[in-house]
Amino acid sequence: MNLSSLRHGLLSGLVALPLLARAQGDTSPPPRPSGHAPSNLESRNWAVNVGARGHSWSFDRTRAELPLLMVSMEHQPFRHLSFFGGTHFGPDINLVGAQVGSRVFFGETFQEGVFVAAQASYTLFTVGDDTFGSRSSFGGLVGYSHPLSTRWHLSLGVGVQSTRTRRTTYPPPILLCPFGMCSPAAAPRTETWEAEEPLLQLGTSFRF
């Protein structure tokens, strides 16, 4: 997979997604009379989520650990159950991936109150010019979503995730061939490790 093309596609999607959500919100039907207000609110069963996820791992042990930034779309097909999917990336865009998951809300309406969530993710990353890898994870969260207005919500969740990381480092190319005889290049070195990690997630959502 071409990681550079994936980065460009990711950035294009990040620009387009909030604009589509805003356009959807602007073209939604006008509010009904007060007697039908609850029904109108319940019809807003889509949301755009933007947030950050922190954890206790890094691919380059010499670098400070930074949070992942996330953007996803969420849909509520049932009263208390929603499904979401989207993308995440590192601040320097040397790490990109996707995540899917589900949330169960215990409040009266979508995106409000206490919730539990399960989510899985897959990530591609680079470290320098010679190390490439992938990472898969599955975790669970318990959190709370607080309404800031009828459309905007702020949420915080804490939990734990199980991860599996695979990293391959390629040797530098041979530059010298003494006496006209070139030695074969060293084989790539692959490392794989698994871990259980704490998880902290903060986000904001726009319902439409």
SVG drawing of the C-alpha trace seen along z (x, -y; Angstrom):
<svg xmlns="http://www.w3.org/2000/svg" viewBox="-47 -26 87 38">
<polyline fill="none" stroke="black" stroke-width="0.4" points="0.0,0.0 1.3,-3.5 1.4,-5.3 2.0,-8.7 -1.2,-8.4 -3.1,-7.3 -1.9,-10.5 -3.2,-12.7 -6.5,-11.0 -6.8,-11.3 -6.2,-15.0 -8.7,-15.5 -11.3,-13.6 -10.6,-15.6 -11.4,-18.8 -14.5,-17.5 -16.1,-15.7 -16.9,-18.7 -18.2,-20.6 -20.6,-17.8 -21.8,-17.7 -22.3,-21.5 -24.2,-21.3 -26.4,-18.6 -27.2,-20.7 -27.9,-23.8 -30.4,-21.9 -32.2,-20.1 -35.9,-21.0 -36.8,-24.0 -37.7,-23.2 -41.2,-22.0 -43.5,-23.6 -42.5,-23.1 -45.0,-20.2 -42.9,-18.2 -39.5,-19.3 -38.5,-15.9 -39.3,-14.1 -37.2,-16.5 -34.2,-16.0 -34.6,-12.2 -34.4,-12.4 -30.8,-13.6 -29.3,-10.2 -26.0,-11.0 -22.9,-12.6 -19.4,-13.7 -16.9,-13.0 -13.6,-14.7 -11.2,-13.9 -7.9,-12.7 -6.9,-9.3 -3.9,-8.9 -2.2,-5.7 1.1,-4.4 2.9,-3.2 5.2,-4.7 6.9,-3.2 10.1,-5.1 11.1,-4.6 13.3,-7.8 10.4,-10.1 7.9,-11.6 4.5,-9.8 1.9,-11.9 -1.9,-11.5 -3.7,-10.2 -6.2,-12.6 -9.5,-11.0 -12.4,-11.8 -15.3,-9.5 -19.0,-9.3 -21.5,-7.8 -25.0,-6.5 -27.7,-5.5 -30.0,-2.8 -31.6,-2.0 -32.5,-4.1 -29.5,-3.4 -27.1,-1.8 -24.8,-3.4 -22.0,-2.4 -19.1,-4.5 -16.2,-4.3 -13.5,-6.7 -9.8,-7.4 -7.0,-8.5 -3.5,-9.9 -0.4,-11.1 0.5,-14.8 3.3,-14.4 1.1,-12.2 3.7,-9.4 1.0,-7.3 -2.4,-6.7 -5.2,-4.2 -8.8,-3.4 -11.1,-2.4 -14.6,-1.0 -16.8,-0.4 -20.0,-0.6 -21.4,-2.6 -24.3,-1.9 -25.8,-5.0 -27.7,-4.9 -29.1,-8.4 -32.5,-9.4 -31.2,-10.6 -28.4,-9.9 -24.9,-11.2 -26.0,-12.0 -25.1,-10.5 -23.1,-7.5 -21.9,-5.1 -19.8,-2.0 -17.9,-1.4 -16.0,1.3 -13.7,0.4 -11.1,2.0 -8.4,0.2 -5.6,0.9 -2.7,-1.5 0.2,-1.9 3.3,-3.8 6.8,-4.7 9.9,-5.5 12.5,-7.3 13.2,-6.1 13.8,-2.4 11.3,-1.2 7.7,-0.4 5.0,1.4 1.4,2.0 -0.6,2.2 -4.0,3.7 -5.9,3.1 -9.2,4.0 -10.4,2.2 -13.3,1.0 -14.2,-2.3 -16.6,-3.6 -17.4,-7.3 -19.8,-10.2 -21.1,-12.5 -22.3,-16.0 -24.5,-18.2 -23.1,-21.7 -26.1,-22.6 -28.8,-20.7 -26.2,-19.6 -22.8,-19.8 -21.6,-17.3 -18.4,-16.8 -17.3,-13.3 -14.6,-11.7 -13.9,-8.0 -11.4,-5.7 -10.6,-2.1 -8.1,0.5 -7.0,2.0 -5.1,5.1 -2.6,4.4 -0.4,6.3 2.4,4.4 4.6,5.6 7.6,3.5 10.2,4.2 13.5,2.4 15.3,2.7 19.1,2.5 20.7,-0.4 21.7,0.3 25.2,1.5 27.3,-1.4 30.8,0.2 31.9,3.4 35.5,4.0 37.5,5.8 34.4,6.0 32.7,8.4 29.5,7.3 28.3,8.9 24.6,9.7 22.5,7.2 21.4,8.1 17.9,9.5 15.2,7.1 14.7,7.4 11.1,7.9 9.8,7.4 6.4,8.3 5.0,7.6 1.7,7.6 0.6,5.4 -2.3,4.4 -2.5,0.6 -4.7,-2.0 -6.7,-4.2 -8.0,-7.8 -10.2,-9.4 -11.6,-13.0 -13.8,-14.2 -16.5,-16.5 -19.5,-15.5 -21.8,-17.4 -25.3,-15.8 -27.3,-16.2"/>
</svg>
